[in-house]
C-alpha cells in the first residue's frame, strides 16, 4: 500500500495507461480551464479549439472499428472540428468529403499527425491508395448517403 503523497510523484504516463480512450477524451475536454489543454495543443502544434472535438471523433472511429466493424456509408454524428483552410487544402489535395463522413475523421487524424510531426502524408500514402482502388468504398467513406439516396450510377460503376 502506498501513502497518498506517493501519488503526487506519479508520472502522468502511468495514470494515462489505465484510462480508456473515451475517459482520456473527456479529461482533455475538461482540462480547458486548467491550462493543460493549451499545453497539449501547443505540444501537438494544433489549436486548443479543435483538439477536444478531434480526439472525441478519434474515440468514435476507434469504437466503430472495434465494436461495429462498418465505416462504409455511415454518417458521423459528432464530426471533428477542423480549421477551414485545412479542410479546403485536404479536399483539394485528396478528395471532396462531407462533414458527417468517416473521411473527415481520417482527415483530422492526418492533420493532427502532420502538425505533431508524427507522420507525413498519412492520407496520401495509406488511405488514398485503398480508396482509389475501391471507388464504391471511397464514395461511402467520403459521402455517406441514406438508403435510396445513393446514386444508381455509383453503384453500377462500382461493379464494372
N, CA and C atoms as an extended XYZ file, in Angstrom:
480
Properties=species:S:1:pos:R:3:atomname:S:1:resname:S:1:resid:I:1 pbc="F F F"
N         0.842       -1.172        0.000 N   UNK     1
C         0.000        0.000        0.000 CA  UNK     1
C         0.891        1.240        0.000 C   UNK     1
N         0.481        2.224       -0.792 N   UNK     2
C         1.262        3.449       -0.910 CA  UNK     2
C         0.582        4.584       -0.143 C   UNK     2
N         1.387        5.466        0.376 N   UNK     3
C         0.866        6.650        1.047 CA  UNK     3
C         0.324        7.627        0.006 C   UNK     3
N        -0.668        8.427        0.355 N   UNK     4
C        -1.232        9.388       -0.602 CA  UNK     4
C        -0.186       10.304       -1.233 C   UNK     4
N         0.849       10.638       -0.499 N   UNK     5
C         1.893       11.517       -1.041 CA  UNK     5
C         2.625       10.871       -2.223 C   UNK     5
N         2.641        9.537       -2.275 N   UNK     6
C         3.313        8.833       -3.370 CA  UNK     6
C         2.658        9.147       -4.707 C   UNK     6
N         1.365        9.352       -4.702 N   UNK     7
C         0.645        9.604       -5.942 CA  UNK     7
C         0.941       10.984       -6.520 C   UNK     7
N         1.426       11.904       -5.709 N   UNK     8
C         1.816       13.228       -6.201 CA  UNK     8
C         3.017       13.139       -7.138 C   UNK     8
N         3.841       12.116       -6.962 N   UNK     9
C         5.055       11.954       -7.777 CA  UNK     9
C         4.851       10.985       -8.940 C   UNK     9
N         3.632       10.488       -9.126 N   UNK    10
C         3.369        9.517      -10.180 CA  UNK    10
C         3.493       10.188      -11.556 C   UNK    10
N         4.288        9.612      -12.448 N   UNK    11
C         4.373       10.172      -13.807 CA  UNK    11
C         3.006       10.089      -14.495 C   UNK    11
N         2.694       11.090      -15.296 N   UNK    12
C         1.387       11.145      -15.944 CA  UNK    12
C         1.157        9.941      -16.852 C   UNK    12
N         2.210        9.423      -17.492 N   UNK    13
C         2.023        8.294      -18.394 CA  UNK    13
C         1.514        7.060      -17.648 C   UNK    13
N         1.845        6.929      -16.370 N   UNK    14
C         1.372        5.791      -15.577 CA  UNK    14
C        -0.141        5.907      -15.383 C   UNK    14
N        -0.601        7.097      -15.068 N   UNK    15
C        -2.036        7.304      -14.875 CA  UNK    15
C        -2.792        7.108      -16.184 C   UNK    15
N        -2.252        7.620      -17.277 N   UNK    16
C        -2.934        7.543      -18.578 CA  UNK    16
C        -3.029        6.095      -19.071 C   UNK    16
N        -2.059        5.272      -18.715 N   UNK    17
C        -2.075        3.873      -19.147 CA  UNK    17
C        -3.340        3.126      -18.708 C   UNK    17
N        -3.938        3.512      -17.601 N   UNK    18
C        -5.104        2.795      -17.092 CA  UNK    18
C        -6.431        3.415      -17.536 C   UNK    18
N        -6.384        4.547      -18.244 N   UNK    19
C        -7.609        5.204      -18.698 CA  UNK    19
C        -8.081        4.619      -20.023 C   UNK    19
N        -9.379        4.598      -20.210 N   UNK    20
C        -9.899        4.251      -21.532 CA  UNK    20
C        -9.693        5.456      -22.437 C   UNK    20
N        -9.750        5.243      -23.733 N   UNK    21
C        -9.597        6.338      -24.690 CA  UNK    21
C       -10.732        7.354      -24.509 C   UNK    21
N       -11.937        6.875      -24.243 N   UNK    22
C       -13.076        7.759      -24.008 CA  UNK    22
C       -12.885        8.610      -22.765 C   UNK    22
N       -12.370        8.018      -21.707 N   UNK    23
C       -12.114        8.764      -20.466 CA  UNK    23
C       -11.030        9.815      -20.710 C   UNK    23
N       -10.003        9.446      -21.440 N   UNK    24
C        -8.949       10.399      -21.764 CA  UNK    24
C        -9.516       11.568      -22.582 C   UNK    24
N       -10.403       11.273      -23.515 N   UNK    25
C       -11.047       12.315      -24.318 CA  UNK    25
C       -11.834       13.279      -23.443 C   UNK    25
N       -12.600       12.741      -22.510 N   UNK    26
C       -13.376       13.602      -21.599 CA  UNK    26
C       -12.462       14.441      -20.711 C   UNK    26
N       -11.333       13.864      -20.302 N   UNK    27
C       -10.377       14.619      -19.471 CA  UNK    27
C        -9.743       15.757      -20.281 C   UNK    27
N        -9.452       15.508      -21.546 N   UNK    28
C        -8.899       16.570      -22.399 CA  UNK    28
C        -9.896       17.707      -22.519 C   UNK    28
N       -11.158       17.374      -22.745 N   UNK    29
C       -12.196       18.396      -22.849 CA  UNK    29
C       -12.315       19.182      -21.543 C   UNK    29
N       -12.259       18.482      -20.419 N   UNK    30
C       -12.421       19.125      -19.112 CA  UNK    30
C       -11.199       19.942      -18.694 C   UNK    30
N       -10.080       19.758      -19.367 N   UNK    31
C        -8.847       20.432      -18.941 CA  UNK    31
C        -8.704       21.835      -19.526 C   UNK    31
N        -9.751       22.340      -20.153 N   UNK    32
C        -9.686       23.652      -20.786 CA  UNK    32
C        -9.380       24.797      -19.846 C   UNK    32
N        -9.894       24.750      -18.647 N   UNK    33
C        -9.693       25.855      -17.701 CA  UNK    33
C        -8.381       25.754      -16.937 C   UNK    33
N        -7.790       24.585      -16.882 N   UNK    34
C        -6.574       24.400      -16.074 CA  UNK    34
C        -5.298       24.788      -16.810 C   UNK    34
N        -5.373       24.963      -18.112 N   UNK    35
C        -4.174       25.260      -18.887 CA  UNK    35
C        -3.547       24.028      -19.510 C   UNK    35
N        -3.977       22.842      -19.088 N   UNK    36
C        -3.427       21.605      -19.629 CA  UNK    36
C        -3.777       21.468      -21.116 C   UNK    36
N        -4.990       21.836      -21.486 N   UNK    37
C        -5.399       21.763      -22.893 CA  UNK    37
C        -4.507       22.651      -23.750 C   UNK    37
N        -4.191       23.837      -23.270 N   UNK    38
C        -3.300       24.736      -24.008 CA  UNK    38
C        -1.916       24.095      -24.195 C   UNK    38
N        -1.399       23.485      -23.152 N   UNK    39
C        -0.087       22.839      -23.235 CA  UNK    39
C        -0.109       21.660      -24.209 C   UNK    39
N        -1.183       20.870      -24.155 N   UNK    40
C        -1.297       19.732      -25.074 CA  UNK    40
C        -1.379       20.214      -26.512 C   UNK    40
N        -2.227       21.191      -26.766 N   UNK    41
C        -2.385       21.714      -28.120 CA  UNK    41
C        -1.070       22.289      -28.634 C   UNK    41
N        -0.370       23.002      -27.780 N   UNK    42
C         0.920       23.574      -28.184 CA  UNK    42
C         1.926       22.472      -28.503 C   UNK    42
N         1.974       21.424      -27.684 N   UNK    43
C         2.933       20.345      -27.923 CA  UNK    43
C         2.612       19.564      -29.194 C   UNK    43
N         1.346       19.576      -29.603 N   UNK    44
C         0.943       18.891      -30.835 CA  UNK    44
C         0.875       19.847      -32.024 C   UNK    44
N         1.217       21.115      -31.792 N   UNK    45
C         1.226       22.130      -32.836 CA  UNK    45
C        -0.155       22.303      -33.476 C   UNK    45
N        -1.177       22.287      -32.643 N   UNK    46
C        -2.545       22.447      -33.133 CA  UNK    46
C        -3.269       23.482      -32.277 C   UNK    46
N        -4.540       23.666      -32.550 N   UNK    47
C        -5.337       24.660      -31.843 CA  UNK    47
C        -6.120       24.015      -30.708 C   UNK    47
N        -6.200       24.723      -29.594 N   UNK    48
C        -6.993       24.222      -28.465 CA  UNK    48
C        -8.468       24.180      -28.822 C   UNK    48
N        -8.886       24.958      -29.814 N   UNK    49
C       -10.291       24.994      -30.222 CA  UNK    49
C       -10.721       23.717      -30.945 C   UNK    49
N        -9.794       23.052      -31.632 N   UNK    50
C       -10.166       21.860      -32.396 CA  UNK    50
C        -9.763       20.550      -31.727 C   UNK    50
N        -8.764       20.577      -30.865 N   UNK    51
C        -8.232       19.332      -30.292 CA  UNK    51
C        -9.270       18.480      -29.556 C   UNK    51
N       -10.079       19.021      -28.632 N   UNK    52
C       -11.030       18.150      -27.929 CA  UNK    52
C       -12.017       17.447      -28.866 C   UNK    52
N       -12.535       18.156      -29.848 N   UNK    53
C       -13.506       17.522      -30.744 CA  UNK    53
C       -12.828       16.504      -31.655 C   UNK    53
N       -11.579       16.760      -32.026 N   UNK    54
C       -10.856       15.780      -32.844 CA  UNK    54
C       -10.610       14.498      -32.060 C   UNK    54
N       -10.153       14.619      -30.826 N   UNK    55
C        -9.915       13.421      -30.009 CA  UNK    55
C       -11.231       12.673      -29.787 C   UNK    55
N       -12.319       13.406      -29.553 N   UNK    56
C       -13.638       12.776      -29.382 CA  UNK    56
C       -14.018       11.991      -30.651 C   UNK    56
N       -13.731       12.549      -31.821 N   UNK    57
C       -14.050       11.844      -33.066 CA  UNK    57
C       -13.140       10.635      -33.262 C   UNK    57
N       -11.890       10.710      -32.793 N   UNK    58
C       -10.994        9.552      -32.872 CA  UNK    58
C       -11.520        8.416      -31.992 C   UNK    58
N       -12.078        8.773      -30.849 N   UNK    59
C       -12.700        7.772      -29.972 CA  UNK    59
C       -13.873        7.123      -30.696 C   UNK    59
N       -14.693        7.944      -31.356 N   UNK    60
C       -15.838        7.429      -32.111 CA  UNK    60
C       -15.361        6.445      -33.185 C   UNK    60
N       -14.347        6.850      -33.954 N   UNK    61
C       -13.833        5.991      -35.025 CA  UNK    61
C       -13.264        4.695      -34.451 C   UNK    61
N       -12.526        4.793      -33.373 N   UNK    62
C       -11.976        3.597      -32.732 CA  UNK    62
C       -13.085        2.664      -32.277 C   UNK    62
N       -14.115        3.222      -31.672 N   UNK    63
C       -15.228        2.399      -31.201 CA  UNK    63
C       -15.999        1.775      -32.359 C   UNK    63
N       -16.195        2.517      -33.439 N   UNK    64
C       -16.860        1.940      -34.625 CA  UNK    64
C       -16.064        0.750      -35.143 C   UNK    64
N       -14.772        0.938      -35.267 N   UNK    65
C       -13.919       -0.146      -35.769 CA  UNK    65
C       -13.931       -1.338      -34.821 C   UNK    65
N       -13.879       -1.056      -33.543 N   UNK    66
C       -13.787       -2.118      -32.554 CA  UNK    66
C       -15.104       -2.859      -32.325 C   UNK    66
N       -16.225       -2.135      -32.317 N   UNK    67
C       -17.491       -2.750      -31.918 CA  UNK    67
C       -18.475       -3.008      -33.052 C   UNK    67
N       -18.405       -2.235      -34.100 N   UNK    68
C       -19.383       -2.393      -35.171 CA  UNK    68
C       -18.764       -2.917      -36.450 C   UNK    68
N       -17.540       -2.539      -36.711 N   UNK    69
C       -16.831       -3.044      -37.871 CA  UNK    69
C       -17.225       -2.418      -39.190 C   UNK    69
N       -18.125       -1.442      -39.233 N   UNK    70
C       -18.535       -0.862      -40.516 CA  UNK    70
C       -18.381        0.644      -40.482 C   UNK    70
N       -17.557        1.150      -41.389 N   UNK    71
C       -17.386        2.593      -41.565 CA  UNK    71
C       -18.044        3.056      -42.853 C   UNK    71
N       -18.232        2.117      -43.781 N   UNK    72
C       -18.760        2.470      -45.089 CA  UNK    72
C       -20.193        2.993      -44.972 C   UNK    72
N       -20.425        4.123      -45.591 N   UNK    73
C       -21.749        4.727      -45.688 CA  UNK    73
C       -22.375        4.999      -44.313 C   UNK    73
N       -21.539        5.328      -43.346 N   UNK    74
C       -22.002        5.652      -42.004 CA  UNK    74
C       -21.826        7.145      -41.765 C   UNK    74
N       -22.899        7.820      -41.418 N   UNK    75
C       -22.832        9.245      -41.102 CA  UNK    75
C       -22.361        9.419      -39.668 C   UNK    75
N       -21.365       10.248      -39.483 N   UNK    76
C       -20.805       10.539      -38.172 CA  UNK    76
C       -21.650       11.631      -37.527 C   UNK    76
N       -22.124       11.397      -36.324 N   UNK    77
C       -22.994       12.378      -35.675 CA  UNK    77
C       -22.217       13.526      -35.037 C   UNK    77
N       -21.012       13.274      -34.599 N   UNK    78
C       -20.208       14.288      -33.916 CA  UNK    78
C       -18.894       14.454      -34.670 C   UNK    78
N       -18.946       15.206      -35.777 N   UNK    79
C       -17.765       15.336      -36.629 CA  UNK    79
C       -16.685       16.179      -35.950 C   UNK    79
N       -15.429       15.941      -36.311 N   UNK    80
C       -14.336       16.691      -35.701 CA  UNK    80
C       -14.270       18.121      -36.236 C   UNK    80
N       -13.893       19.043      -35.381 N   UNK    81
C       -13.660       20.414      -35.824 CA  UNK    81
C       -12.367       20.437      -36.633 C   UNK    81
N       -12.374       21.247      -37.662 N   UNK    82
C       -11.172       21.445      -38.470 CA  UNK    82
C       -11.103       22.909      -38.853 C   UNK    82
N        -9.907       23.414      -38.967 N   UNK    83
C        -9.754       24.768      -39.458 CA  UNK    83
C       -10.162       24.786      -40.925 C   UNK    83
N       -10.881       25.828      -41.351 N   UNK    84
C       -11.430       25.872      -42.712 CA  UNK    84
C       -10.353       25.738      -43.776 C   UNK    84
N        -9.228       26.404      -43.584 N   UNK    85
C        -8.181       26.311      -44.603 CA  UNK    85
C        -7.603       24.901      -44.674 C   UNK    85
N        -7.541       24.209      -43.549 N   UNK    86
C        -7.058       22.824      -43.518 CA  UNK    86
C        -8.032       21.917      -44.253 C   UNK    86
N        -9.310       22.081      -43.979 N   UNK    87
C       -10.336       21.274      -44.654 CA  UNK    87
C       -10.277       21.486      -46.169 C   UNK    87
N       -10.198       22.755      -46.597 N   UNK    88
C       -10.130       23.054      -48.033 CA  UNK    88
C        -8.872       22.468      -48.664 C   UNK    88
N        -7.738       22.589      -47.984 N   UNK    89
C        -6.489       22.056      -48.520 CA  UNK    89
C        -6.562       20.539      -48.688 C   UNK    89
N        -7.110       19.861      -47.697 N   UNK    90
C        -7.230       18.396      -47.784 CA  UNK    90
C        -8.195       18.011      -48.897 C   UNK    90
N        -9.289       18.741      -49.059 N   UNK    91
C       -10.239       18.433      -50.130 CA  UNK    91
C        -9.616       18.682      -51.504 C   UNK    91
N        -8.818       19.709      -51.628 N   UNK    92
C        -8.147       19.976      -52.912 CA  UNK    92
C        -7.095       18.922      -53.211 C   UNK    92
N        -6.347       18.520      -52.196 N   UNK    93
C        -5.235       17.590      -52.389 CA  UNK    93
C        -5.711       16.156      -52.596 C   UNK    93
N        -6.746       15.738      -51.874 N   UNK    94
C        -7.146       14.330      -51.900 CA  UNK    94
C        -8.506       14.090      -52.537 C   UNK    94
N        -9.570       14.539      -51.899 N   UNK    95
C       -10.917       14.322      -52.434 CA  UNK    95
C       -11.920       15.145      -51.644 C   UNK    95
N       -13.060       15.478      -52.265 N   UNK    96
C       -14.123       16.140      -51.501 CA  UNK    96
C       -14.747       15.156      -50.507 C   UNK    96
N       -15.217       15.686      -49.384 N   UNK    97
C       -15.866       14.831      -48.391 CA  UNK    97
C       -16.901       15.631      -47.634 C   UNK    97
N       -17.910       14.926      -47.134 N   UNK    98
C       -18.969       15.544      -46.345 CA  UNK    98
C       -18.508       15.747      -44.905 C   UNK    98
N       -19.137       16.720      -44.236 N   UNK    99
C       -18.803       16.994      -42.829 CA  UNK    99
C       -19.087       15.804      -41.929 C   UNK    99
N       -20.111       15.042      -42.224 N   UNK   100
C       -20.514       13.932      -41.355 CA  UNK   100
C       -19.989       12.592      -41.876 C   UNK   100
N       -18.824       12.607      -42.505 N   UNK   101
C       -18.278       11.376      -43.072 CA  UNK   101
C       -17.132       10.833      -42.224 C   UNK   101
N       -16.888        9.552      -42.379 N   UNK   102
C       -15.728        8.935      -41.735 CA  UNK   102
C       -14.449        9.558      -42.276 C   UNK   102
N       -14.494        9.984      -43.533 N   UNK   103
C       -13.303       10.583      -44.139 CA  UNK   103
C       -12.893       11.852      -43.408 C   UNK   103
N       -13.846       12.621      -42.903 N   UNK   104
C       -13.468       13.832      -42.167 CA  UNK   104
C       -12.675       13.471      -40.915 C   UNK   104
N       -13.020       12.379      -40.263 N   UNK   105
C       -12.239       11.942      -39.093 CA  UNK   105
C       -10.834       11.533      -39.546 C   UNK   105
N       -10.745       10.813      -40.664 N   UNK   106
C        -9.439       10.424      -41.193 CA  UNK   106
C        -8.625       11.664      -41.571 C   UNK   106
N        -9.296       12.675      -42.131 N   UNK   107
C        -8.616       13.924      -42.483 CA  UNK   107
C        -8.116       14.641      -41.230 C   UNK   107
N        -8.914       14.636      -40.165 N   UNK   108
C        -8.490       15.260      -38.905 CA  UNK   108
C        -7.303       14.509      -38.311 C   UNK   108
N        -7.324       13.190      -38.399 N   UNK   109
C        -6.206       12.381      -37.905 CA  UNK   109
C        -4.946       12.675      -38.721 C   UNK   109
N        -5.103       12.777      -40.028 N   UNK   110
C        -3.993       13.129      -40.920 CA  UNK   110
C        -3.416       14.490      -40.536 C   UNK   110
N        -4.303       15.463      -40.328 N   UNK   111
C        -3.871       16.815      -39.988 CA  UNK   111
C        -3.125       16.832      -38.659 C   UNK   111
N        -3.658       16.177      -37.647 N   UNK   112
C        -3.008       16.153      -36.336 CA  UNK   112
C        -1.654       15.442      -36.405 C   UNK   112
N        -1.600       14.321      -37.099 N   UNK   113
C        -0.336       13.583      -37.227 CA  UNK   113
C         0.714       14.415      -37.955 C   UNK   113
N         0.292       15.168      -38.963 N   UNK   114
C         1.215       16.026      -39.702 CA  UNK   114
C         1.697       17.177      -38.836 C   UNK   114
N         0.754       17.866      -38.169 N   UNK   115
C         1.117       19.014      -37.327 CA  UNK   115
C         2.043       18.606      -36.181 C   UNK   115
N         1.801       17.434      -35.618 N   UNK   116
C         2.602       16.974      -34.481 CA  UNK   116
C         3.942       16.382      -34.919 C   UNK   116
N         4.131       16.227      -36.229 N   UNK   117
C         5.375       15.653      -36.730 CA  UNK   117
C         5.462       14.155      -36.545 C   UNK   117
N         4.306       13.497      -36.392 N   UNK   118
C         4.286       12.051      -36.176 CA  UNK   118
C         4.305       11.265      -37.483 C   UNK   118
N         3.670       11.829      -38.517 N   UNK   119
C         3.558       11.119      -39.791 CA  UNK   119
C         3.369       12.133      -40.897 C   UNK   119
N         4.028       11.949      -41.989 N   UNK   120
C         3.913       12.838      -43.132 CA  UNK   120
C         3.044       12.170      -44.196 C   UNK   120
N         2.053       12.864      -44.684 N   UNK   121
C         1.168       12.427      -45.766 CA  UNK   121
C         0.507       11.061      -45.507 C   UNK   121
N        -0.061       10.888      -44.342 N   UNK   122
C        -0.728        9.633      -43.992 CA  UNK   122
C        -1.900        9.342      -44.921 C   UNK   122
N        -2.706       10.350      -45.214 N   UNK   123
C        -3.827       10.123      -46.137 CA  UNK   123
C        -3.326        9.673      -47.501 C   UNK   123
N        -2.314       10.342      -48.018 N   UNK   124
C        -1.809       10.051      -49.359 CA  UNK   124
C        -1.114        8.715      -49.487 C   UNK   124
N        -0.463        8.264      -48.430 N   UNK   125
C         0.303        7.018      -48.531 CA  UNK   125
C        -0.431        5.785      -48.016 C   UNK   125
N        -1.386        5.976      -47.109 N   UNK   126
C        -2.071        4.823      -46.511 CA  UNK   126
C        -3.531        4.729      -46.950 C   UNK   126
N        -4.289        5.806      -46.783 N   UNK   127
C        -5.734        5.764      -47.004 CA  UNK   127
C        -6.109        5.893      -48.485 C   UNK   127
N        -5.560        6.878      -49.162 N   UNK   128
C        -5.936        7.125      -50.553 CA  UNK   128
C        -5.664        5.948      -51.496 C   UNK   128
N        -4.548        5.242      -51.388 N   UNK   129
C        -4.369        4.079      -52.267 CA  UNK   129
C        -5.496        3.045      -52.112 C   UNK   129
N        -5.971        2.837      -50.879 N   UNK   130
C        -7.075        1.900      -50.653 CA  UNK   130
C        -8.366        2.406      -51.294 C   UNK   130
N        -8.639        3.696      -51.121 N   UNK   131
C        -9.871        4.262      -51.657 CA  UNK   131
C        -9.833        4.379      -53.174 C   UNK   131
N        -8.690        4.688      -53.745 N   UNK   132
C        -8.580        4.783      -55.197 CA  UNK   132
C        -8.747        3.420      -55.854 C   UNK   132
N        -8.361        2.375      -55.175 N   UNK   133
C        -8.521        1.018      -55.707 CA  UNK   133
C        -9.956        0.514      -55.550 C   UNK   133
N       -10.754        1.170      -54.707 N   UNK   134
C       -12.122        0.743      -54.416 CA  UNK   134
C       -13.059        1.953      -54.452 C   UNK   134
N       -13.535        2.355      -55.649 N   UNK   135
C       -14.356        3.574      -55.767 CA  UNK   135
C       -15.646        3.551      -54.938 C   UNK   135
N       -16.291        2.419      -54.831 N   UNK   136
C       -17.522        2.352      -54.039 CA  UNK   136
C       -17.211        2.542      -52.548 C   UNK   136
N       -16.133        1.950      -52.090 N   UNK   137
C       -15.694        2.157      -50.713 CA  UNK   137
C       -15.413        3.645      -50.487 C   UNK   137
N       -14.696        4.251      -51.408 N   UNK   138
C       -14.352        5.672      -51.294 CA  UNK   138
C       -15.604        6.536      -51.220 C   UNK   138
N       -16.578        6.229      -52.061 N   UNK   139
C       -17.816        7.012      -52.080 CA  UNK   139
C       -18.522        6.938      -50.727 C   UNK   139
N       -18.643        5.750      -50.169 N   UNK   140
C       -19.332        5.579      -48.890 CA  UNK   140
C       -18.568        6.139      -47.700 C   UNK   140
N       -17.246        6.161      -47.781 N   UNK   141
C       -16.425        6.715      -46.705 CA  UNK   141
C       -16.462        8.244      -46.742 C   UNK   141
N       -16.413        8.820      -47.944 N   UNK   142
C       -16.322       10.273      -48.083 CA  UNK   142
C       -17.675       10.974      -48.163 C   UNK   142
N       -18.698       10.279      -48.675 N   UNK   143
C       -20.005       10.923      -48.873 CA  UNK   143
C       -21.135        9.958      -48.514 C   UNK   143
N       -21.307        9.642      -47.236 N   UNK   144
C       -22.353        8.679      -46.852 CA  UNK   144
C       -23.746        9.190      -47.217 C   UNK   144
N       -24.597        8.266      -47.648 N   UNK   145
C       -25.969        8.586      -48.036 CA  UNK   145
C       -26.926        7.601      -47.393 C   UNK   145
N       -28.151        8.054      -47.145 N   UNK   146
C       -29.188        7.177      -46.620 CA  UNK   146
C       -29.627        6.210      -47.711 C   UNK   146
N       -30.288        5.149      -47.285 N   UNK   147
C       -30.791        4.163      -48.228 CA  UNK   147
C       -31.661        4.851      -49.273 C   UNK   147
N       -31.409        4.542      -50.513 N   UNK   148
C       -32.188        5.116      -51.605 CA  UNK   148
C       -31.652        6.445      -52.111 C   UNK   148
N       -30.735        7.075      -51.386 N   UNK   149
C       -30.180        8.357      -51.819 CA  UNK   149
C       -28.870        8.206      -52.583 C   UNK   149
N       -28.278        7.021      -52.550 N   UNK   150
C       -27.026        6.816      -53.270 CA  UNK   150
C       -27.323        6.692      -54.759 C   UNK   150
N       -26.543        7.401      -55.541 N   UNK   151
C       -26.723        7.421      -56.990 CA  UNK   151
C       -26.602        6.017      -57.580 C   UNK   151
N       -27.523        5.697      -58.461 N   UNK   152
C       -27.500        4.392      -59.141 CA  UNK   152
C       -26.212        4.234      -59.945 C   UNK   152
N       -25.743        5.324      -60.537 N   UNK   153
C       -24.518        5.278      -61.339 CA  UNK   153
C       -23.312        4.863      -60.489 C   UNK   153
N       -23.279        5.334      -59.263 N   UNK   154
C       -22.177        4.962      -58.377 CA  UNK   154
C       -22.200        3.470      -58.125 C   UNK   154
N       -23.381        2.933      -57.868 N   UNK   155
C       -23.494        1.503      -57.586 CA  UNK   155
C       -23.180        0.655      -58.818 C   UNK   155
N       -23.625        1.082      -59.978 N   UNK   156
C       -23.374        0.323      -61.211 CA  UNK   156
C       -21.919        0.411      -61.619 C   UNK   156
N       -21.331        1.618      -61.581 N   UNK   157
C       -19.928        1.799      -61.970 CA  UNK   157
C       -19.001        0.980      -61.075 C   UNK   157
N       -19.369        0.762      -59.849 N   UNK   158
C       -18.526        0.026      -58.913 CA  UNK   158
C       -18.385       -1.442      -59.312 C   UNK   158
N       -19.343       -1.956      -60.052 N   UNK   159
C       -19.317       -3.379      -60.419 CA  UNK   159
C       -18.716       -3.623      -61.795 C   UNK   159
N       -18.299       -2.593      -62.506 N   UNK   160
C       -17.719       -2.752      -63.840 CA  UNK   160
C       -16.240       -3.058      -63.772 C   UNK   160
